[in-house]
Amino acid sequence: MFSFLDRLINLGLPRTRDFQGVSTSSFDGHGNYSIGIREQGVFPEINATGLPKKKKLKAHHFDPKAKGKSSRRR
């Protein structure tokens, strides 16, 4: 889990075209955060030229200890 988050934050998001940052409105107040990525080829492990068509990726992070406003700070 942490390995994926590390790759997403340090490799995937910076390589995303027109990346403007992540939205705080994607927190649901219960410790969950959702983000969508338009192209899965932003990860170096995926050979984007070998894919027949671009595919989207949705990622959800869940923190069972976060509640209320504190879930946005984590």
Phi, psi and omega in degrees: 000309181291331176296318178295315179299320178299314180293321179296312184287317186268337182241310187291306183297317178296335180271357180286132180296134179058037181290125182246010182106174179260151184268134176286344179286353178279354173281142180257003179086359179241015179093008180256141177226132181239141179215144177245141178238129186289330182229126179283351180288000178287345178271132184296339180287341184259124177276099185294332181287338180273355180275136180293325175211157182290139179238147180270162181225134175243133179235139178233133177246134182236128176239105185293343182269345184276137178216146175061218183294333180295338180291339178280337183278344185271000000 
